[in-house]
Amino acid sequence: MLQSFFLLCSGADRQLLKDCSAGEQTKFAGIGATVFFTAVMAFLAAAYALYTVFDNPYSSVAFGLVWGLLIFNLDRFIVSTLRKRDHFWAEFKQASPRIILAMIIAVVISKPLEIKIFEKEINTVLLREKNAMTLNNKKEISNYFQSDIDKNKKEIQQYQAEIAAKEKEVNSLYDTYIAEAEGTKGTMKMGKGPVFKEKIDKHNLAKTELDTLRRNNLNRIAEREQKIKILQTQQEQKVSQTQPVIDGFDGLMARINALNKLPMIPSLFIMLLFLAIETAPILAKLMSGKGEYDMKLEDLEAALKSTLAQDQHQRQLLVSTNAEMHDKVYADIAQDKKLYDLQRKKATELLELQANGFVEKQKKAL
């Protein structure tokens, strides 16, 4: 049962193989098994590749099945049409398109499995890249909002400086009128005279201005601090919104790029392994010797070519013979006097009718 299935996979003529030896059947069963397992590997690689892209097992399996069947049909067709010849290079030339295609397919399907095999190493590379991207993202967003934040902080510092300057002025006026009252400065007279009253009024006016300035500037400072909090909140929200994009940076292309940053030798050997697997059906057929099946198939094809050549030759003889017979028949007819007189009479009548018709047309024209 299993051998019959592998013989079916090989694309060989099973009716012809029934009359061959057991060893010949085993050889073609091995070729069919190679074709089948190559298709299985293609199915697994394609399914995993699509799973890393769409993260959907159903569509991945469906596409992998289509891809596996495509490779199976292609390998089966190539192997079944590859004829054993007396020269190896003639066979190799016939198989060269499939070998080139196998190299392309090996590169394509080896990458997803390389990604799976080196998944831990790739995750480490992606983690470093994500961390760097996160830092750069925060830096860019911070730079975007920092100008507005610095502007508001600068205004707060200006308002605070205005209050501090006014407080310094009020304190200076306070010290002045106290010193006037004590007689240590100013008029140098102790007591609350006219100069003292003037200086205390000036202090009180400055203190009133300070209270007004403090109240207004504190309101402005509160507004600026509120704006700073809003900007900081927006900055944090922007970071939160963009972080999922960075966290999702682990698609197929990102993993391929990360794989390329790893040492090349392991990936090269895996690709060579898949190249060997992909070319295995063709190489198996090329390396196998010319056996009983190939000789019988060659004999059947030679017999068919001979039959077709005979049929073609007979058709050519039939055409040439019919042509010669028709030539003789019409030559004999041309010598018949009765047919000649009848043809002459009819031609004369036709010429008379043409002449009369021409005359009638000329009369109408005049």
Residue frames relative to the residue before (quaternion, step in Angstrom):
aa qw qx qy qz dx dy dz
M 1.0000 0.0000 0.0000 0.0000 0.00 0.00 0.00
L 0.6962 0.4573 -0.2692 0.4835 3.56 0.86 -0.99
Q 0.6407 0.5188 -0.3261 0.4626 3.57 1.03 -0.78
S 0.6314 0.5306 -0.3347 0.4559 3.59 1.01 -0.76
F 0.6447 0.5192 -0.3218 0.4595 3.55 1.03 -0.81
F 0.6803 0.4769 -0.2896 0.4753 3.59 0.93 -0.87
L 0.6052 0.5306 -0.3556 0.4751 3.59 1.11 -0.58
L 0.6168 0.5268 -0.3333 0.4806 3.57 1.11 -0.70
C 0.6574 0.5123 -0.3069 0.4595 3.59 1.01 -0.82
S 0.6425 0.5489 -0.3298 0.4209 3.59 1.08 -0.65
G 0.4063 -0.7339 0.4602 0.2908 3.59 1.18 -0.41
A 0.4582 0.6874 -0.4467 0.3434 3.59 1.24 0.21
D 0.5582 -0.5790 0.4778 0.3533 3.55 -1.31 0.40
R 0.2916 -0.8045 0.4905 0.1648 3.56 -0.25 1.26
Q 0.5958 0.5542 -0.3688 0.4493 3.61 1.10 -0.55
L 0.6703 0.4803 -0.2904 0.4855 3.54 1.06 -0.80
L 0.6513 0.5256 -0.3175 0.4459 3.59 1.07 -0.73
K 0.5551 0.6216 -0.3985 0.3830 3.62 1.14 -0.49
D 0.7100 0.4405 -0.2499 0.4893 3.55 1.12 -0.70
C 0.5813 0.5786 -0.3736 0.4333 3.58 1.31 0.02
S 0.6582 -0.5200 0.3754 0.3943 3.53 -1.31 0.24
A 0.6545 -0.5137 0.3799 0.4041 3.59 -1.28 0.31
G 0.6295 0.5433 -0.3369 0.4417 3.58 1.03 -0.72
E 0.6425 0.5121 -0.3203 0.4715 3.57 1.04 -0.77
Q 0.6467 0.5075 -0.3178 0.4725 3.57 1.01 -0.77
T 0.6358 0.5270 -0.3257 0.4604 3.59 1.03 -0.79
K 0.6270 0.5429 -0.3357 0.4466 3.59 1.01 -0.80
F 0.7118 0.4352 -0.2678 0.4818 3.59 0.83 -0.90
A 0.5832 0.5457 -0.3783 0.4680 3.59 1.16 -0.48
G 0.6355 0.5210 -0.3238 0.4690 3.59 1.05 -0.73
I 0.6375 0.5087 -0.3247 0.4788 3.59 1.01 -0.80
G 0.6565 0.5080 -0.3100 0.4635 3.60 0.97 -0.82
A 0.6339 0.5205 -0.3319 0.4659 3.59 1.03 -0.76
T 0.6254 0.5288 -0.3338 0.4667 3.58 1.04 -0.74
V 0.6407 0.5131 -0.3199 0.4733 3.58 0.98 -0.83
F 0.6747 0.5103 -0.3010 0.4402 3.58 0.90 -0.94
F 0.7238 0.4366 -0.2679 0.4623 3.61 0.75 -0.96
T 0.5603 0.5576 -0.3923 0.4704 3.60 1.18 -0.38
A 0.6544 0.5021 -0.3051 0.4761 3.57 1.00 -0.84
V 0.6236 0.5368 -0.3363 0.4581 3.60 1.06 -0.76
M 0.6577 0.4975 -0.3054 0.4760 3.60 0.95 -0.86
A 0.6363 0.5176 -0.3262 0.4699 3.58 1.02 -0.76
F 0.6290 0.5336 -0.3270 0.4612 3.59 1.05 -0.77
L 0.6772 0.4917 -0.2980 0.4592 3.60 0.86 -0.95
A 0.6764 0.4977 -0.3015 0.4514 3.59 0.88 -0.91
A 0.6806 0.4835 -0.2961 0.4641 3.58 0.89 -0.91
A 0.6422 0.5211 -0.3298 0.4552 3.60 0.96 -0.81
Y 0.6784 0.4743 -0.3069 0.4698 3.61 0.88 -0.83
A 0.6181 0.5473 -0.3458 0.4458 3.58 1.02 -0.77
L 0.6898 0.4581 -0.2800 0.4857 3.60 0.91 -0.87
Y 0.6166 0.5475 -0.3547 0.4406 3.59 1.07 -0.61
T 0.6484 0.5059 -0.3208 0.4698 3.60 1.04 -0.72
V 0.6724 0.4868 -0.2991 0.4705 3.60 1.15 -0.52
F 0.8273 0.2441 -0.0947 0.4969 3.60 0.68 -1.14
D 0.2798 -0.7898 0.5027 0.2128 3.61 1.24 -0.30
N 0.5515 0.5610 -0.4067 0.4644 3.56 1.09 0.80
P 0.3451 -0.7846 0.4668 0.2177 3.63 -0.34 1.17
Y 0.6470 0.5468 -0.3372 0.4108 3.60 1.00 -0.74
S 0.6944 0.4421 -0.2796 0.4941 3.58 0.84 -0.94
S 0.6176 0.5477 -0.3487 0.4439 3.59 1.06 -0.67
V 0.6698 0.4837 -0.2968 0.4789 3.57 0.92 -0.91
A 0.6407 0.5307 -0.3289 0.4468 3.59 0.99 -0.82
F 0.6838 0.4626 -0.2898 0.4842 3.58 0.88 -0.92
G 0.6352 0.5335 -0.3316 0.4494 3.59 0.99 -0.79
L 0.6365 0.5244 -0.3226 0.4646 3.58 1.07 -0.77
V 0.6457 0.5092 -0.3168 0.4727 3.58 0.98 -0.86
W 0.6658 0.5014 -0.2997 0.4642 3.57 0.93 -0.92
G 0.6532 0.5161 -0.3143 0.4562 3.59 0.95 -0.84
L 0.6579 0.4972 -0.3035 0.4774 3.58 0.99 -0.85
L 0.6187 0.5445 -0.3389 0.4537 3.56 1.07 -0.74
I 0.6752 0.4732 -0.2860 0.4882 3.58 0.90 -0.94
F 0.6284 0.5387 -0.3332 0.4515 3.60 1.00 -0.80
N 0.6866 0.4791 -0.2867 0.4657 3.57 0.85 -0.97
L 0.6507 0.5200 -0.3169 0.4537 3.57 1.00 -0.84
D 0.6727 0.4861 -0.2961 0.4728 3.60 0.88 -0.94
R 0.6545 0.5174 -0.3137 0.4533 3.57 0.93 -0.86
F 0.6550 0.5101 -0.3125 0.4616 3.56 1.00 -0.83
I 0.6723 0.5004 -0.3011 0.4549 3.57 0.89 -0.97
V 0.6763 0.4932 -0.3005 0.4572 3.58 0.88 -0.93
S 0.6902 0.4868 -0.2939 0.4476 3.59 0.92 -0.86
T 0.7187 0.4246 -0.2537 0.4888 3.61 1.08 -0.57
L 0.5444 0.5999 -0.4091 0.4200 3.61 1.26 -0.12
R 0.1562 -0.8146 0.5568 0.0457 3.54 -0.50 1.24
K 0.4513 -0.6666 0.5242 0.2777 3.55 -1.05 0.78
R 0.0877 -0.7944 0.6010 0.0081 3.55 -0.84 1.05
D 0.6485 -0.5359 0.3748 0.3898 3.52 -1.30 0.12
H 0.7399 0.3314 -0.1966 0.5514 3.60 1.24 -0.40
F 0.4908 -0.6824 0.4609 0.2847 3.58 -0.86 1.02
W 0.6764 0.5135 -0.3134 0.4248 3.60 0.87 -0.89
A 0.5933 0.5447 -0.3718 0.4616 3.58 1.12 -0.51
E 0.6521 0.4895 -0.3046 0.4923 3.58 1.04 -0.78
F 0.6520 0.5203 -0.3155 0.4525 3.58 0.97 -0.87
K 0.6307 0.5283 -0.3280 0.4643 3.58 1.02 -0.78
Q 0.6472 0.5140 -0.3117 0.4688 3.57 1.02 -0.76
A 0.7373 0.4145 -0.2207 0.4857 3.59 1.04 -0.79
S 0.4580 0.7314 -0.4298 0.2656 3.63 1.19 -0.28
P 0.6284 0.5207 -0.3781 0.4371 3.71 0.88 -0.64
R 0.6669 0.4899 -0.3081 0.4694 3.59 0.98 -0.81
I 0.6263 0.5305 -0.3462 0.4544 3.60 1.04 -0.68
I 0.6389 0.5101 -0.3227 0.4770 3.58 1.00 -0.81
L 0.6533 0.4993 -0.3100 0.4772 3.57 0.96 -0.87
A 0.6283 0.5400 -0.3363 0.4478 3.59 1.03 -0.73
M 0.6234 0.5323 -0.3418 0.4596 3.58 1.03 -0.72
I 0.6547 0.5027 -0.3107 0.4712 3.58 0.96 -0.86
I 0.6718 0.4939 -0.2964 0.4658 3.58 0.88 -0.96
A 0.6347 0.5420 -0.3372 0.4356 3.61 0.97 -0.80
V 0.6501 0.5027 -0.3168 0.4735 3.58 0.99 -0.80
V 0.6750 0.5146 -0.2963 0.4379 3.57 0.95 -0.92
I 0.7744 0.3729 -0.2081 0.4668 3.60 0.71 -1.04
S 0.5902 0.5771 -0.3927 0.4054 3.62 1.14 -0.28
K 0.5877 0.6165 -0.3696 0.3714 3.58 1.08 -0.67
P 0.6731 0.4877 -0.3334 0.4448 3.66 0.76 -0.84
L 0.6877 0.4624 -0.2984 0.4735 3.58 0.95 -0.79
E 0.5762 0.5469 -0.3758 0.4771 3.59 1.14 -0.53
I 0.6379 0.5292 -0.3209 0.4584 3.56 1.00 -0.86
K 0.6682 0.4858 -0.3004 0.4768 3.59 1.00 -0.81
I 0.6621 0.5144 -0.3161 0.4439 3.59 0.92 -0.86
F 0.7749 0.2927 -0.1499 0.5398 3.59 0.95 -0.92
E 0.1766 0.8398 -0.4992 0.1200 3.57 1.15 0.64
K 0.6681 0.5034 -0.3162 0.4475 3.62 0.87 -0.87
E 0.6671 0.4880 -0.3073 0.4716 3.58 0.91 -0.85
I 0.6460 0.5146 -0.3176 0.4659 3.56 1.02 -0.81
N 0.6319 0.5293 -0.3342 0.4571 3.60 1.01 -0.77
T 0.6240 0.5304 -0.3405 0.4620 3.59 1.07 -0.69
V 0.6578 0.4945 -0.3069 0.4781 3.58 0.96 -0.86
L 0.6623 0.5016 -0.3070 0.4642 3.57 0.95 -0.86
L 0.6200 0.5448 -0.3470 0.4455 3.60 1.04 -0.73
R 0.6500 0.5006 -0.3180 0.4751 3.57 0.96 -0.84
E 0.6686 0.4959 -0.3050 0.4627 3.56 0.93 -0.86
K 0.6445 0.5171 -0.3235 0.4610 3.59 1.00 -0.78
N 0.6408 0.5171 -0.3273 0.4635 3.58 0.98 -0.81
A 0.6577 0.4949 -0.3093 0.4762 3.57 0.96 -0.84
M 0.6519 0.5043 -0.3140 0.4714 3.57 1.00 -0.81
T 0.6280 0.5346 -0.3378 0.4535 3.60 1.03 -0.76
L 0.6656 0.4938 -0.3022 0.4711 3.58 0.92 -0.90
N 0.6663 0.4910 -0.3067 0.4699 3.58 0.92 -0.85
N 0.6378 0.5326 -0.3258 0.4509 3.56 1.03 -0.78
K 0.6580 0.4970 -0.3052 0.4764 3.57 0.95 -0.89
K 0.6451 0.5287 -0.3167 0.4517 3.56 1.01 -0.83
E 0.6687 0.4959 -0.3024 0.4642 3.59 0.92 -0.88
I 0.6650 0.4865 -0.3063 0.4768 3.58 0.95 -0.87
S 0.6371 0.5260 -0.3251 0.4601 3.58 1.00 -0.81
N 0.6497 0.5090 -0.3174 0.4669 3.58 0.98 -0.80
Y 0.6298 0.5473 -0.3304 0.4411 3.56 1.09 -0.75
F 0.7616 0.3558 -0.1977 0.5042 3.62 0.93 -0.89
Q 0.5496 0.6729 -0.3927 0.3016 3.60 1.13 -0.54
S 0.6106 0.5675 -0.3674 0.4125 3.60 1.00 -0.71
D 0.6752 0.4751 -0.2931 0.4821 3.59 0.96 -0.88
I 0.6412 0.5178 -0.3294 0.4606 3.58 1.01 -0.80
D 0.6649 0.4964 -0.3046 0.4677 3.59 0.93 -0.88
K 0.6134 0.5502 -0.3485 0.4467 3.59 1.04 -0.71
N 0.6844 0.4687 -0.2834 0.4812 3.58 0.92 -0.92
K 0.6341 0.5178 -0.3363 0.4655 3.61 1.01 -0.73
K 0.6364 0.5273 -0.3269 0.4584 3.57 1.02 -0.78
E 0.6466 0.5075 -0.3164 0.4735 3.58 1.00 -0.80
I 0.6211 0.5318 -0.3397 0.4647 3.60 1.03 -0.77
Q 0.6528 0.5086 -0.3103 0.4678 3.57 0.95 -0.86
Q 0.6318 0.5241 -0.3345 0.4629 3.60 1.03 -0.72
Y 0.6632 0.4923 -0.3083 0.4720 3.59 0.92 -0.89
Q 0.6537 0.4988 -0.3145 0.4743 3.57 0.98 -0.82
A 0.6376 0.5231 -0.3271 0.4613 3.58 1.03 -0.74
E 0.6250 0.5320 -0.3339 0.4635 3.58 1.05 -0.76
I 0.6532 0.4980 -0.3123 0.4774 3.61 0.97 -0.86
A 0.6619 0.5149 -0.3102 0.4478 3.57 0.91 -0.94
A 0.6523 0.5139 -0.3121 0.4614 3.59 0.99 -0.88
K 0.6617 0.4949 -0.3040 0.4742 3.58 1.00 -0.85
E 0.6313 0.5201 -0.3352 0.4676 3.60 1.02 -0.77
K 0.6347 0.5218 -0.3293 0.4652 3.56 1.02 -0.77
E 0.6419 0.5170 -0.3186 0.4681 3.55 1.01 -0.81
V 0.6586 0.5018 -0.3070 0.4694 3.63 0.92 -0.92
N 0.6576 0.5037 -0.3160 0.4627 3.60 0.92 -0.84
S 0.6317 0.5280 -0.3274 0.4636 3.56 1.05 -0.77
L 0.6614 0.4908 -0.3018 0.4802 3.60 0.97 -0.84
Y 0.6132 0.5447 -0.3452 0.4561 3.58 1.11 -0.71
D 0.6663 0.4923 -0.3006 0.4725 3.55 0.91 -0.92
T 0.6293 0.5552 -0.3315 0.4311 3.59 1.06 -0.75
Y 0.7384 0.4013 -0.2691 0.4705 3.60 0.75 -0.95
I 0.5826 0.5456 -0.3877 0.4610 3.62 1.14 -0.44
A 0.6608 0.4994 -0.3080 0.4681 3.55 0.98 -0.91
E 0.6145 0.5331 -0.3451 0.4681 3.61 1.11 -0.67
A 0.6675 0.4985 -0.3114 0.4572 3.58 0.92 -0.84
E 0.7043 0.4502 -0.2613 0.4827 3.60 1.05 -0.75
G 0.4387 -0.7222 0.4364 0.3089 3.59 1.30 -0.27
T 0.4754 0.6766 -0.4473 0.3408 3.58 1.18 0.44
K 0.7817 0.1307 -0.0807 0.6044 3.57 1.22 -0.39
G 0.7074 0.4508 -0.3283 0.4343 3.55 -1.32 0.07
T 0.8333 -0.0978 0.1118 0.5325 3.63 -0.68 -1.14
M 0.3547 -0.7616 0.4661 0.2774 3.58 1.33 -0.24
K 0.5637 0.5570 -0.3998 0.4607 3.61 1.20 0.55
M 0.3911 -0.7229 0.5217 0.2286 3.53 -0.85 1.01
G 0.6288 0.5253 -0.4064 0.4044 3.54 -1.04 0.81
K 0.5067 -0.6478 0.4933 0.2832 3.50 -1.37 0.22
G 0.0539 0.8229 -0.5581 0.0920 3.52 0.20 1.32
P 0.7825 -0.3210 0.2415 0.4757 3.57 -1.32 -0.28
V 0.6452 0.5146 -0.3338 0.4554 3.59 0.96 -0.78
F 0.6286 0.5344 -0.3291 0.4593 3.56 1.03 -0.83
K 0.6575 0.5115 -0.3167 0.4536 3.56 0.94 -0.90
E 0.6394 0.5292 -0.3256 0.4528 3.57 1.01 -0.81
K 0.7016 0.4755 -0.2759 0.4534 3.56 0.92 -0.90
I 0.6550 0.4936 -0.3292 0.4680 3.58 1.03 -0.69
D 0.6100 0.5317 -0.3550 0.4682 3.59 1.13 -0.62
K 0.6398 0.5189 -0.3221 0.4666 3.55 1.02 -0.79
H 0.6433 0.5174 -0.3164 0.4673 3.57 1.07 -0.78
N 0.6623 0.5132 -0.3067 0.4516 3.56 0.94 -0.91
L 0.6360 0.5182 -0.3274 0.4688 3.57 1.05 -0.80
A 0.6609 0.4956 -0.3102 0.4704 3.58 0.94 -0.84
K 0.6441 0.5190 -0.3307 0.4544 3.57 1.05 -0.76
T 0.6222 0.5227 -0.3375 0.4752 3.59 1.08 -0.72
E 0.6475 0.5029 -0.3149 0.4782 3.56 1.00 -0.82
L 0.6257 0.5364 -0.3348 0.4567 3.56 1.08 -0.75
D 0.6531 0.5121 -0.3236 0.4544 3.59 0.92 -0.85
T 0.6554 0.5047 -0.3074 0.4704 3.54 0.99 -0.88
L 0.6697 0.4984 -0.2956 0.4644 3.56 0.94 -0.96
R 0.6462 0.5205 -0.3273 0.4520 3.57 0.98 -0.86
R 0.6592 0.5163 -0.3124 0.4487 3.56 0.92 -0.94
N 0.6895 0.4789 -0.2833 0.4637 3.62 0.87 -0.97
N 0.7019 0.4744 -0.2787 0.4524 3.54 0.89 -0.96
L 0.6191 0.5322 -0.3526 0.4574 3.58 1.08 -0.66
N 0.6206 0.5247 -0.3358 0.4762 3.57 1.09 -0.70
R 0.6652 0.4951 -0.2978 0.4729 3.55 1.00 -0.88
I 0.6338 0.5209 -0.3308 0.4664 3.55 1.03 -0.77
A 0.6368 0.5230 -0.3286 0.4615 3.59 0.99 -0.82
E 0.6355 0.5223 -0.3263 0.4656 3.60 1.03 -0.80
R 0.6790 0.4841 -0.2974 0.4649 3.56 0.91 -0.93
E 0.6365 0.5143 -0.3337 0.4680 3.60 1.01 -0.73
Q 0.6287 0.5261 -0.3325 0.4662 3.57 1.07 -0.71
K 0.6368 0.5186 -0.3173 0.4741 3.56 1.04 -0.81
I 0.6367 0.5256 -0.3271 0.4599 3.56 1.02 -0.82
K 0.6458 0.5145 -0.3197 0.4647 3.59 0.98 -0.84
I 0.6417 0.5198 -0.3213 0.4634 3.59 1.01 -0.85
L 0.6624 0.5022 -0.3012 0.4672 3.59 0.95 -0.91
Q 0.6531 0.5005 -0.3178 0.4711 3.57 0.99 -0.79
T 0.6317 0.5214 -0.3304 0.4690 3.58 1.06 -0.74
Q 0.6476 0.5077 -0.3091 0.4767 3.57 1.00 -0.86
Q 0.6294 0.5338 -0.3301 0.4583 3.55 1.04 -0.77
E 0.6680 0.4851 -0.2994 0.4784 3.58 0.93 -0.87
Q 0.6374 0.5203 -0.3283 0.4638 3.59 1.01 -0.77
K 0.6403 0.5221 -0.3225 0.4621 3.59 1.00 -0.81
V 0.6374 0.5107 -0.3206 0.4797 3.56 1.01 -0.79
S 0.6641 0.5069 -0.3002 0.4603 3.58 0.96 -0.88
Q 0.6631 0.5109 -0.3069 0.4529 3.59 1.05 -0.77
T 0.7313 0.4264 -0.2375 0.4763 3.59 0.98 -0.80
Q 0.5436 0.6486 -0.4006 0.3511 3.60 1.14 -0.43
P 0.6292 0.5304 -0.3650 0.4354 3.68 0.92 -0.69
V 0.6013 0.5498 -0.3648 0.4506 3.59 1.09 -0.63
I 0.6668 0.4814 -0.2950 0.4865 3.56 0.99 -0.85
D 0.6487 0.5199 -0.3216 0.4532 3.58 0.98 -0.84
G 0.6983 0.4627 -0.2634 0.4785 3.59 1.15 -0.65
F 0.4644 0.6794 -0.4411 0.3581 3.57 1.30 0.18
D 0.5077 0.6147 -0.4581 0.3932 3.57 0.44 1.23
G 0.2812 0.7795 -0.5074 0.2365 3.57 1.09 0.73
L 0.7677 -0.3748 0.2570 0.4517 3.54 -1.35 -0.08
M 0.6836 0.4814 -0.3023 0.4579 3.59 0.85 -0.92
A 0.6370 0.5223 -0.3318 0.4598 3.59 1.00 -0.81
R 0.6792 0.4825 -0.2955 0.4675 3.58 0.97 -0.79
I 0.6114 0.5283 -0.3519 0.4725 3.59 1.09 -0.63
N 0.6516 0.5019 -0.3140 0.4743 3.58 0.97 -0.85
A 0.6492 0.5000 -0.3194 0.4760 3.58 1.02 -0.77
L 0.6247 0.5397 -0.3330 0.4557 3.58 1.06 -0.75
N 0.6507 0.5265 -0.3113 0.4501 3.58 1.05 -0.78
K 0.6475 0.5111 -0.3209 0.4654 3.60 1.22 -0.37
L 0.5780 0.5538 -0.3777 0.4653 3.56 1.32 -0.07
P 0.6864 -0.4559 0.3361 0.4562 3.65 -1.20 0.21
M 0.4823 -0.7284 0.4243 0.2382 3.56 -0.91 0.98
I 0.5819 0.6411 -0.3774 0.3285 3.61 1.02 -0.73
P 0.6769 0.4740 -0.3329 0.4543 3.69 0.75 -0.85
S 0.6533 0.5055 -0.3205 0.4637 3.60 0.94 -0.83
L 0.6336 0.5426 -0.3316 0.4408 3.57 1.02 -0.79
F 0.6729 0.4909 -0.3069 0.4606 3.58 0.93 -0.85
I 0.6311 0.5148 -0.3414 0.4693 3.60 1.03 -0.69
M 0.6478 0.5080 -0.3222 0.4674 3.59 0.97 -0.81
L 0.6426 0.5097 -0.3203 0.4740 3.59 1.03 -0.77
L 0.6058 0.5497 -0.3503 0.4563 3.58 1.10 -0.69
F 0.6887 0.4590 -0.2842 0.4839 3.58 0.90 -0.90
L 0.5939 0.5495 -0.3660 0.4598 3.56 1.10 -0.60
A 0.6471 0.5053 -0.3119 0.4781 3.57 1.01 -0.81
I 0.6526 0.5106 -0.3190 0.4601 3.58 0.99 -0.83
E 0.6813 0.5019 -0.2923 0.4456 3.58 0.91 -0.92
T 0.7350 0.3970 -0.2334 0.4977 3.57 1.00 -0.76
A 0.4105 0.7518 -0.4485 0.2553 3.58 1.28 -0.14
P 0.6634 0.4960 -0.3514 0.4363 3.70 0.76 -0.80
I 0.6802 0.4772 -0.2981 0.4699 3.59 0.93 -0.87
L 0.6660 0.4995 -0.3105 0.4588 3.56 0.91 -0.89
A 0.6201 0.5424 -0.3449 0.4498 3.58 1.04 -0.75
K 0.6777 0.4731 -0.2942 0.4800 3.57 0.98 -0.83
L 0.6554 0.5136 -0.3192 0.4525 3.60 1.02 -0.79
M 0.7166 0.4607 -0.2595 0.4548 3.59 0.95 -0.88
S 0.5887 0.5719 -0.3845 0.4226 3.58 1.17 -0.41
G 0.4815 -0.6822 0.4743 0.2789 3.55 -1.02 0.78
K 0.6024 -0.5433 0.4364 0.3891 3.52 -1.35 0.22
G 0.0912 -0.8511 0.5170 -0.0071 3.54 -0.31 1.29
E 0.7887 -0.3269 0.2478 0.4579 3.48 -1.40 -0.22
Y 0.6454 0.5277 -0.3221 0.4486 3.58 0.96 -0.88
D 0.6666 0.5043 -0.3096 0.4534 3.58 0.88 -0.91
M 0.6509 0.5124 -0.3196 0.4600 3.59 1.00 -0.78
K 0.6647 0.4892 -0.3072 0.4738 3.57 0.95 -0.86
L 0.6470 0.5081 -0.3231 0.4678 3.56 0.97 -0.80
E 0.6418 0.5133 -0.3189 0.4722 3.57 1.02 -0.80
D 0.6349 0.5255 -0.3251 0.4638 3.58 1.05 -0.78
L 0.6568 0.5022 -0.3147 0.4661 3.60 0.94 -0.86
E 0.6625 0.4991 -0.3097 0.4647 3.57 0.94 -0.86
A 0.6419 0.5139 -0.3251 0.4671 3.61 1.03 -0.80
A 0.6455 0.5123 -0.3210 0.4667 3.58 1.02 -0.81
L 0.6497 0.5116 -0.3163 0.4649 3.57 0.99 -0.81
K 0.6419 0.5153 -0.3233 0.4668 3.58 0.99 -0.84
S 0.6471 0.5212 -0.3179 0.4568 3.59 1.00 -0.84
T 0.6550 0.5109 -0.3059 0.4651 3.57 0.97 -0.88
L 0.6623 0.5021 -0.3039 0.4657 3.56 0.94 -0.88
A 0.6404 0.5192 -0.3279 0.4613 3.59 1.03 -0.78
Q 0.6449 0.5148 -0.3200 0.4656 3.60 1.01 -0.82
D 0.6493 0.5171 -0.3137 0.4612 3.59 0.94 -0.89
Q 0.6565 0.5086 -0.3112 0.4620 3.56 0.95 -0.83
H 0.6491 0.5144 -0.3141 0.4641 3.57 0.99 -0.86
Q 0.6520 0.5105 -0.3146 0.4639 3.60 0.98 -0.83
R 0.6459 0.5087 -0.3313 0.4628 3.60 0.98 -0.75
Q 0.6390 0.5193 -0.3291 0.4624 3.58 1.02 -0.74
L 0.6448 0.5095 -0.3182 0.4727 3.59 1.02 -0.81
L 0.6365 0.5363 -0.3243 0.4495 3.58 1.01 -0.82
V 0.6612 0.5054 -0.3067 0.4618 3.58 0.96 -0.87
S 0.6866 0.4815 -0.2940 0.4586 3.58 0.89 -0.94
T 0.6415 0.5220 -0.3274 0.4570 3.62 1.04 -0.79
N 0.6513 0.5093 -0.3166 0.4650 3.60 0.94 -0.87
A 0.6381 0.5289 -0.3304 0.4516 3.59 1.00 -0.77
E 0.6570 0.5040 -0.3119 0.4660 3.61 0.96 -0.86
M 0.6536 0.5144 -0.3196 0.4539 3.58 0.98 -0.87
H 0.6624 0.4954 -0.3156 0.4650 3.62 0.92 -0.82
D 0.6208 0.5387 -0.3506 0.4489 3.60 1.02 -0.70
K 0.6719 0.4911 -0.3043 0.4634 3.59 0.95 -0.88
V 0.6336 0.5438 -0.3340 0.4374 3.59 1.01 -0.87
Y 0.7152 0.4400 -0.2673 0.4726 3.59 0.82 -0.96
A 0.5934 0.5468 -0.3737 0.4575 3.61 1.16 -0.45
D 0.6501 0.4999 -0.3154 0.4775 3.58 1.03 -0.79
I 0.6377 0.5272 -0.3303 0.4541 3.60 0.98 -0.78
A 0.6349 0.5489 -0.3343 0.4288 3.58 1.02 -0.78
Q 0.6800 0.4852 -0.2950 0.4638 3.63 1.15 -0.50
D 0.5137 0.6500 -0.4155 0.3755 3.63 1.26 -0.09
K 0.3844 -0.7556 0.4888 0.2059 3.67 -0.60 1.20
K 0.6391 0.5457 -0.3271 0.4322 3.56 0.99 -0.82
L 0.6723 0.4735 -0.2968 0.4856 3.57 0.92 -0.88
Y 0.6112 0.5594 -0.3435 0.4421 3.57 1.10 -0.70
D 0.6739 0.4875 -0.2984 0.4682 3.63 0.89 -0.92
L 0.6494 0.5149 -0.3241 0.4563 3.59 0.98 -0.82
Q 0.6569 0.5059 -0.3105 0.4650 3.60 0.95 -0.86
R 0.6414 0.5272 -0.3151 0.4598 3.58 1.10 -0.82
K 0.6525 0.5217 -0.3128 0.4520 3.59 0.98 -0.85
K 0.6713 0.4959 -0.2937 0.4659 3.57 0.92 -0.89
A 0.6416 0.5174 -0.3248 0.4639 3.58 1.00 -0.78
T 0.6332 0.5297 -0.3338 0.4550 3.59 1.04 -0.79
E 0.6522 0.5117 -0.3129 0.4636 3.59 0.95 -0.87
L 0.6484 0.5219 -0.3194 0.4529 3.57 0.98 -0.78
L 0.6546 0.5078 -0.3106 0.4660 3.59 0.98 -0.81
E 0.6317 0.5266 -0.3329 0.4613 3.60 1.07 -0.77
L 0.6565 0.5082 -0.3147 0.4601 3.60 0.95 -0.84
Q 0.6430 0.5178 -0.3207 0.4644 3.58 1.00 -0.77
A 0.6527 0.5134 -0.3140 0.4602 3.60 0.99 -0.83
N 0.6618 0.5013 -0.3095 0.4635 3.60 0.92 -0.87
G 0.6496 0.5171 -0.3191 0.4570 3.58 0.99 -0.81
F 0.6372 0.5296 -0.3269 0.4545 3.58 1.00 -0.74
V 0.6448 0.5203 -0.3156 0.4625 3.59 1.02 -0.86
E 0.6542 0.5179 -0.3179 0.4503 3.62 0.93 -0.83
K 0.6460 0.5122 -0.3203 0.4667 3.59 1.01 -0.77
Q 0.6492 0.5182 -0.3197 0.4558 3.61 1.01 -0.76
K 0.6339 0.5295 -0.3285 0.4581 3.59 1.04 -0.76
K 0.6587 0.5012 -0.3101 0.4678 3.57 0.96 -0.85
A 0.6441 0.5281 -0.3311 0.4435 3.55 1.01 -0.73
L 0.6681 0.4813 -0.2994 0.4821 3.64 1.10 -0.70
